[in-house]
Amino acid sequence: MTLRVAVVDDQDLIRGGFVAILGTADDIEVVGEAADGAAALDLVRASRPDVVLMDIRMPGMDGLDATEQIAADPDLSDVRVIVLTTFEEDEYVLRALRGGASGFLGKSVRPGALLDAVRTVAAGEELLSPAATKAVISHVSRERAQPSVASDVFRHLTEREREVVLLVAQGLSNEDIAARLFVSPLTAKTHVNRAMMKVGARDRAQLVVAAYQAGLAGNEG
């Protein structure tokens, strides 16, 4: 299956570089480019890509607002967004993920890693760079002192689902989780999907954020 990708960045050279890298993969097709958030929304609604590579800082509507609008549109529920930026700062990471982004990578990502990121997110996995993961942990750990309904939501998970969420938060894939728990990958995926549904997470990235914010993850070490 060919993955359809849209590339959004206000810098022509960077956008062109991403397009060139994506063009080297036989299983990836670039369906369009945009230079700002408003144009990105028009592009996504017209082309319905599987994955959007979204810059954060752009003139007019930025990538964070565009990502939030994509995630909030029921007609675009199958579209996944990978945020690409040089600014791997806590505030950007958390807002991007809470806004519906499925992945977060620095623009210095290597070509092979970029292609793998597109495939990973298109397959329903979360994608966080090491810096982004640290930002999630540090930010939500500061927020735990504040009351949150997130912890109440997690009480509705079964013990197995809670166990699976912890493994997802550690960055394990469905195959890794299956091997750890001695179950089939399909069973692992079913547990993950049920946990996301109960928590109200759009995808695995939001499930990870919710798990850390609720205090379910981050205390096991």
C-alpha positions as CSV (number, residue, x, y, z in Angstrom):
1,M,0.0,0.0,0.0
2,T,1.3,3.5,-0.9
3,L,1.2,6.0,1.9
4,R,0.0,9.5,1.0
5,V,1.9,12.3,2.6
6,A,1.5,16.1,2.7
7,V,4.4,18.4,3.6
8,V,3.9,21.7,5.3
9,D,6.7,24.1,6.0
10,D,7.1,27.8,5.2
11,Q,10.8,27.4,4.1
12,D,11.1,26.3,0.5
13,L,14.4,24.6,0.9
14,I,13.3,22.6,4.0
15,R,10.0,21.7,2.4
16,G,11.7,20.7,-0.8
17,G,14.2,18.6,1.1
18,F,11.5,16.6,2.8
19,V,9.7,16.1,-0.5
20,A,12.9,14.8,-2.1
21,I,13.6,12.4,0.8
22,L,10.0,11.1,0.7
23,G,10.3,10.7,-3.1
24,T,13.1,8.1,-2.6
25,A,10.6,5.6,-1.1
26,D,8.6,3.3,-3.3
27,D,5.8,3.1,-0.7
28,I,5.4,6.8,-0.1
29,E,3.7,9.4,-2.4
30,V,3.8,13.2,-1.7
31,V,0.3,14.4,-2.5
32,G,0.9,18.1,-1.9
33,E,2.8,20.9,-0.2
34,A,1.8,24.0,1.8
35,A,3.6,26.9,3.4
36,D,1.3,27.8,6.2
37,G,-1.4,26.4,8.4
38,A,-4.4,27.7,6.5
39,A,-3.1,26.3,3.3
40,A,-2.3,23.1,5.0
41,L,-6.0,22.7,6.1
42,D,-7.1,23.2,2.6
43,L,-4.6,20.7,1.3
44,V,-5.5,18.1,3.9
45,R,-9.2,18.4,3.3
46,A,-8.8,18.2,-0.5
47,S,-6.2,15.3,-0.6
48,R,-6.9,13.3,2.6
49,P,-3.3,12.2,3.1
50,D,-2.4,9.4,5.5
51,V,0.3,11.5,7.2
52,V,1.1,15.2,7.4
53,L,4.6,16.5,8.1
54,M,3.8,19.8,9.9
55,D,6.1,22.6,10.7
56,I,5.3,24.5,13.9
57,R,6.4,28.1,13.3
58,M,4.8,29.6,10.2
59,P,3.3,32.9,9.3
60,G,-0.5,33.3,9.8
61,M,-1.9,30.1,11.2
62,D,0.9,28.1,12.8
63,G,1.3,24.3,12.7
64,L,-0.1,23.8,16.2
65,D,-3.4,25.5,15.4
66,A,-3.6,23.6,12.1
67,T,-2.9,20.3,13.9
68,E,-5.6,20.9,16.4
69,Q,-8.1,21.7,13.6
70,I,-7.2,18.6,11.7
71,A,-7.6,16.4,14.8
72,A,-10.9,18.0,15.7
73,D,-12.5,17.4,12.3
74,P,-14.4,14.1,12.2
75,D,-13.9,13.9,8.5
76,L,-10.2,13.8,8.9
77,S,-10.0,11.2,11.7
78,D,-7.7,9.0,9.7
79,V,-5.1,11.7,9.1
80,R,-2.0,11.5,11.3
81,V,0.3,14.5,11.9
82,I,4.0,14.4,12.6
83,V,5.2,17.7,13.9
84,L,8.7,18.7,12.6
85,T,10.5,21.6,14.1
86,T,13.9,22.9,15.4
87,F,12.2,23.9,18.6
88,E,12.0,20.8,20.8
89,E,10.7,22.6,23.8
90,D,8.2,21.4,26.4
91,E,5.5,23.8,25.6
92,Y,5.5,22.8,21.9
93,V,5.7,19.1,22.5
94,L,2.8,19.0,25.0
95,R,0.6,21.3,22.9
96,A,1.3,19.4,19.7
97,L,0.5,16.0,21.3
98,R,-2.5,17.2,23.2
99,G,-3.7,18.9,20.0
100,G,-3.7,15.6,18.2
101,A,-0.2,15.1,16.8
102,S,0.9,11.5,16.5
103,G,4.6,12.2,16.4
104,F,7.2,14.8,17.1
105,L,10.6,15.0,15.4
106,G,13.4,17.5,15.1
107,K,14.2,18.8,11.6
108,S,17.7,17.4,11.9
109,V,16.1,13.9,11.6
110,R,18.1,11.6,9.2
111,P,16.4,10.6,5.9
112,G,16.0,7.0,6.9
113,A,14.5,7.9,10.3
114,L,12.1,10.3,8.6
115,L,10.8,7.5,6.3
116,D,10.5,5.2,9.2
117,A,8.6,7.8,11.1
118,V,6.0,8.2,8.4
119,R,5.5,4.4,8.2
120,T,5.4,4.1,12.0
121,V,2.7,6.8,12.5
122,A,0.7,5.6,9.5
123,A,0.6,2.1,11.2
124,G,-0.9,3.6,14.3
125,E,2.2,3.7,16.5
126,E,3.3,6.8,18.4
127,L,6.5,8.5,17.4
128,L,8.5,10.7,19.8
129,S,12.1,11.8,19.6
130,P,14.2,11.3,22.8
131,A,14.0,15.1,23.5
132,A,10.2,15.1,23.0
133,T,9.8,12.1,25.4
134,K,11.8,13.9,28.1
135,A,9.7,17.0,27.6
136,V,6.5,14.9,28.1
137,I,7.8,13.4,31.3
138,S,9.1,16.6,32.8
139,H,6.1,18.7,31.9
140,V,3.4,16.3,33.1
141,S,5.3,15.5,36.3
142,R,5.0,19.2,37.3
143,E,1.3,19.0,36.5
144,R,0.5,16.0,38.8
145,A,0.1,18.3,41.8
146,Q,-3.0,19.7,40.1
147,P,-6.3,17.7,40.2
148,S,-7.0,15.9,37.0
149,V,-9.8,13.8,35.7
150,A,-7.3,11.7,33.8
151,S,-6.6,9.5,36.8
152,D,-10.3,8.8,37.1
153,V,-10.5,7.7,33.5
154,F,-7.7,5.2,34.0
155,R,-9.6,3.5,36.8
156,H,-11.9,2.0,34.2
157,L,-9.1,0.0,32.6
158,T,-8.6,-3.6,33.4
159,E,-5.4,-4.8,35.0
160,R,-4.2,-6.1,31.7
161,E,-5.0,-2.8,29.9
162,R,-3.1,-0.9,32.5
163,E,-0.2,-3.2,32.1
164,V,-0.3,-2.6,28.3
165,V,-0.5,1.2,28.7
166,L,2.6,1.1,30.9
167,L,4.5,-0.8,28.1
168,V,3.2,1.6,25.5
169,A,4.5,4.5,27.6
170,Q,7.9,2.8,27.6
171,G,7.9,3.0,23.8
172,L,7.2,-0.7,23.1
173,S,5.5,-1.6,19.8
174,N,2.6,-4.1,19.6
175,E,5.1,-6.8,18.7
176,D,7.3,-5.9,21.7
177,I,4.3,-5.9,24.0
178,A,3.1,-9.3,22.6
179,A,6.6,-10.8,23.3
180,R,6.7,-9.3,26.8
181,L,3.3,-10.6,27.8
182,F,3.4,-13.9,25.8
183,V,0.3,-13.0,23.8
184,S,-0.2,-12.5,20.0
185,P,0.4,-9.1,18.4
186,L,-3.3,-9.0,17.5
187,T,-4.2,-9.4,21.2
188,A,-1.7,-6.7,22.2
189,K,-3.2,-4.4,19.6
190,T,-6.7,-5.1,20.9
191,H,-5.7,-4.2,24.4
192,V,-4.1,-1.0,23.2
193,N,-7.1,0.0,21.2
194,R,-9.5,-0.7,24.1
195,A,-7.4,1.4,26.4
196,M,-7.3,4.3,23.9
197,M,-11.1,4.1,23.5
198,K,-11.7,4.1,27.3
199,V,-9.3,7.0,27.9
200,G,-10.5,8.9,24.9
201,A,-7.1,9.0,23.2
202,R,-7.0,9.7,19.5
203,D,-3.9,7.5,19.2
204,R,-0.9,6.0,21.1
205,A,0.9,9.3,21.5
206,Q,-2.1,10.8,23.3
207,L,-2.4,7.7,25.4
208,V,1.2,8.1,26.5
209,V,0.6,11.7,27.5
210,A,-2.5,10.8,29.4
211,A,-0.8,8.0,31.2
212,Y,2.0,10.3,32.4
213,Q,-0.4,13.0,33.4
214,A,-2.5,10.7,35.4
215,G,0.6,9.3,37.2
216,L,0.0,5.8,35.8
217,A,3.4,6.0,34.0
218,G,6.6,7.4,35.2
219,N,6.6,5.8,38.7
220,E,7.5,2.3,37.7
221,G,11.3,3.0,37.7
